[in-house]
């Protein structure tokens, strides 16, 4: 490809990205979703700078202190600053969501594209794998794996990835089966273009929209699952700050220090609202049928 054509491709890609953000920010729901998600991303990236205290610093003399100018949302049973632990807990929540959903999308998209484009026998085998992985309730599967291998960040990521990739795989399979009989795919086959190239250059770019919508909708569920397992003591190990473990502390001391429970629940509510609004607006922008109806 010549340099002129490359520049044109880059310009088109840049214009598409600008158009996407323009449509997202042009709708109140999309603007709120982008604002909330961007805020959490900034907090996670600059947690060490934003947090007023070291999250694991113990100060027994100031344990279970109420909100004040020194500690905006109080301290926990060990005197640790709750706000600092919530800020660093954002890193854990978004890290788990990004890695687990990213791997699930990658694995599911590849297997789904192969199943939708490949021979019938291969489609049957891949769909059998999808059905097997989805046959177990997520919570029961998570509890069984954690009990067997022990609680850790890696275990949580593997659980979420293993239970999520069949969803993306099924979606990709459906999209691929719809596109495989399209004229431009048939033309590419007639020109002798290899199957991997057709999948990577022609099918995947045209099916990524629905995948992104589902992925953004799954983020709150993933974060809630990690928080729930940490709440039960089966997630991230102490003293690593996690929203779930902070919720557990707040529930334990709810009579003396209710602010811990409320402050730990607020990020879960906000992140759910943010990614749900973002996913809804992405669906409206990327779904051509909805766009035509508007």
C-alpha positions in Angstrom: 0.0 0.0 0.0 1.3 3.4 -1.0 1.9 6.2 1.5 -1.0 8.2 0.0 -3.5 5.4 0.5 -2.2 4.8 4.0 -2.8 8.4 4.9 -6.3 8.2 3.5 -7.0 5.1 5.6 -5.7 6.9 8.7 -7.8 10.0 8.0 -10.9 7.8 7.5 -10.2 6.0 10.7 -9.6 9.2 12.6 -12.9 10.7 11.3 -14.8 7.6 12.3 -13.5 7.8 15.8 -14.3 11.5 16.0 -17.8 10.8 14.7 -18.3 8.1 17.3 -17.3 10.3 20.2 -19.4 13.1 18.8 -22.5 10.9 18.7 -21.7 9.6 22.2 -21.3 13.0 23.7 -24.2 14.5 21.8 -26.7 12.4 23.8 -27.2 13.1 27.5 -27.1 9.4 28.4 -23.9 8.9 26.4 -22.3 12.0 27.8 -23.0 10.9 31.4 -21.7 7.4 30.6 -18.5 8.7 29.1 -18.0 11.1 32.0 -18.4 8.4 34.6 -16.3 5.8 32.8 -13.5 8.4 32.1 -13.5 9.5 35.7 -13.0 5.9 37.0 -10.3 5.3 34.4 -8.4 8.5 35.5 -8.8 7.5 39.2 -7.4 4.0 38.4 -4.5 5.3 36.4 -3.5 8.0 38.9 -4.5 6.3 42.2 -1.1 6.8 43.7 -1.3 10.5 43.1 -5.0 11.0 44.0 -5.1 8.9 47.2 -4.4 11.1 50.2 -2.9 8.2 52.2 -1.2 4.9 51.7 -4.1 2.4 51.4 -2.6 -0.2 53.8 -1.2 2.2 56.4 -2.5 1.1 59.8 -3.4 3.7 62.5 -5.1 1.9 65.4 -5.5 5.1 67.4 -7.8 6.5 64.7 -9.8 3.4 63.9 -13.5 3.7 62.9 -13.3 7.5 62.8 -16.2 9.3 61.1 -15.9 11.5 58.0 -13.7 14.6 58.7 -11.4 16.9 56.8 -8.5 14.5 57.4 -10.5 11.4 56.4 -13.3 12.4 54.0 -15.2 9.1 54.4 -13.7 8.0 57.7 -11.4 5.1 58.6 -11.9 1.4 59.0 -11.3 -1.0 61.9 -7.5 -0.7 61.5 -7.4 3.0 61.1 -6.8 2.9 57.3 -8.2 5.7 55.3 -11.3 4.4 53.6 -11.2 6.9 50.7 -7.6 5.9 49.8 -8.6 2.2 49.9 -11.6 2.9 47.6 -9.4 4.8 45.1 -6.9 1.9 45.0 -9.8 -0.6 44.8 -10.7 1.1 41.5 -7.5 -0.2 40.1 -8.4 -3.8 41.1 -11.9 -3.6 39.8 -11.0 -2.1 36.4 -7.9 -4.4 36.0 -10.0 -7.5 36.5 -12.7 -6.3 34.1 -10.2 -5.2 31.4 -8.1 -8.4 31.4 -10.9 -10.9 31.9 -13.2 -9.3 29.3 -10.4 -8.6 26.9 -9.3 -12.3 27.0 -12.9 -13.5 26.8 -13.5 -11.2 23.7 -10.3 -12.4 22.0 -10.9 -16.1 22.6 -14.6 -16.0 21.9 -14.3 -13.9 18.8 -11.6 -16.3 17.3 -13.6 -19.4 18.1 -16.9 -17.9 17.0 -15.5 -16.8 13.7 -14.0 -20.2 13.1 -17.3 -21.9 14.0 -19.3 -19.6 11.8 -17.0 -19.8 8.8 -15.6 -23.3 9.1 -17.1 -26.7 8.2 -20.1 -28.1 10.0 -18.2 -30.7 12.1 -15.9 -28.0 13.5 -18.9 -25.8 14.2 -20.4 -28.6 16.2 -17.3 -29.2 18.3 -16.9 -25.5 19.1 -20.6 -25.1 20.0 -20.3 -28.1 22.3 -17.4 -26.4 24.1 -19.6 -23.2 24.4 -22.6 -25.2 25.7 -20.4 -27.1 28.2 -18.9 -23.9 29.7 -22.3 -22.2 29.9 -24.0 -25.2 31.5 -22.6 -24.3 35.0 -24.1 -21.4 37.0 -21.5 -18.7 37.1 -21.5 -18.3 40.9 -21.4 -22.0 41.6 -18.6 -22.4 39.1 -16.7 -19.5 40.6 -17.0 -20.9 44.2 -15.9 -24.3 43.1 -12.8 -23.0 41.3 -11.8 -20.7 44.2 -12.2 -23.5 46.7 -10.0 -25.8 44.6 -7.2 -23.3 43.6 -7.5 -20.7 46.4 -8.5 -17.0 46.2 -6.3 -14.8 44.1 -6.6 -12.1 41.4 -5.4 -14.6 38.8 -8.1 -17.1 39.8 -10.8 -14.5 39.5 -9.7 -13.4 36.1 -9.6 -17.0 34.8 -13.1 -17.7 36.2 -14.6 -14.6 34.5 -12.8 -15.3 31.3 -13.9 -18.9 31.2 -17.5 -18.2 31.9 -17.7 -15.2 29.5 -16.0 -16.2 26.3 -18.9 -18.5 25.1 -21.2 -15.4 25.0 -18.9 -13.5 22.7 -18.3 -16.7 20.7 -22.0 -17.3 20.0 -22.4 -13.6 19.0 -19.4 -13.8 16.7 -20.6 -17.1 15.2 -24.0 -15.6 14.4 -22.5 -12.5 12.8 -20.0 -14.5 10.8 -22.7 -16.8 9.4 -24.7 -13.7 8.3 -21.7 -12.2 6.5 -20.2 -15.3 4.9 -22.7 -15.2 2.0 -22.2 -11.5 1.4 -21.1 -10.4 -2.0 -17.7 -8.9 -0.8 -16.9 -12.2 1.0 -17.8 -14.3 -2.0 -15.7 -11.9 -4.2 -12.7 -12.3 -1.8 -13.1 -16.1 -2.0 -13.2 -15.9 -5.8 -10.0 -13.9 -5.8 -8.3 -16.7 -3.8 -7.8 -14.7 -0.6 -6.9 -17.1 2.3 -9.4 -17.9 5.0 -7.4 -16.3 7.8 -7.1 -13.1 5.8 -10.8 -13.0 5.1 -11.6 -13.5 8.8 -9.1 -10.8 10.0 -9.6 -8.2 7.3 -13.2 -8.6 6.2 -15.3 -10.3 8.9 -13.9 -9.3 12.2 -13.9 -5.5 11.5 -17.6 -5.7 10.5 -18.7 -7.7 13.6 -16.8 -5.8 16.3 -19.6 -3.3 17.0 -22.0 -5.8 18.7 -19.1 -7.3 20.6 -18.1 -3.9 22.0 -21.7 -3.3 23.1 -22.0 -6.6 24.9 -18.5 -6.1 26.5 -19.4 -2.7 27.9 -22.6 -4.1 29.3 -20.7 -7.0 31.0 -18.2 -4.7 32.8 -20.6 -4.0 35.8 -21.4 -7.7 36.1 -17.7 -8.6 36.2 -16.9 -5.9 38.7 -19.9 -7.0 40.9 -18.7 -10.6 40.7 -15.2 -9.7 41.8 -16.6 -7.6 44.6 -19.0 -10.4 45.7 -16.3 -13.0 45.9 -14.0 -10.6 47.8 -17.0 -9.8 50.1 -17.1 -13.6 50.8 -13.4 -13.7 51.4 -12.9 -15.7 48.2 -11.5 -13.0 45.9 -8.6 -10.7 46.2 -6.5 -11.5 49.3 -6.1 -8.9 52.1 -4.6 -6.4 52.6 -5.0 -5.6 48.9 -7.9 -3.0 48.8 -11.0 -4.2 47.0 -14.5 -2.8 46.9 -15.8 -6.2 48.0 -13.5 -6.5 51.1 -14.3 -2.9 52.0 -18.0 -3.7 51.8 -17.4 -6.7 54.1 -15.7 -4.4 56.6 -18.6 -2.0 56.4 -21.2 -4.7 56.9 -19.3 -6.0 59.9 -19.2 -2.6 61.6 -22.4 -1.2 60.2 -23.8 -0.3 63.6 -20.7 1.7 64.6 -19.5 3.0 61.2 -22.2 2.9 58.6 -20.3 5.3 56.3 -17.9 2.5 55.3 -20.7 0.4 53.8 -22.3 3.4 52.0 -19.0 4.7 50.7 -18.1 1.2 49.3 -21.5 0.7 47.7 -21.4 4.1 45.9 -18.6 3.2 43.4 -20.4 -0.1 42.5 -23.6 1.9 41.8 -21.8 4.6 39.8 -19.7 2.2 37.7 -22.9 0.2 36.8 -24.7 3.4 35.7 -21.7 4.6 33.7 -21.0 1.4 31.7 -24.8 0.7 31.3 -25.3 4.2 29.8 -22.2 3.9 27.7 -23.3 0.5 26.4 -26.8 1.7 25.6 -25.5 4.7 23.6 -22.9 2.5 21.8 -25.8 0.2 20.8 -27.7 3.2 19.4 -24.6 4.5 17.5 -23.2 1.2 16.2 -26.4 -0.6 15.4 -27.4 0.4 11.8 -31.0 -0.6 12.2 -31.5 1.7 15.2 -29.6 4.5 13.5 -31.8 4.3 10.5 -35.0 4.4 12.6 -33.8 7.7 14.3 
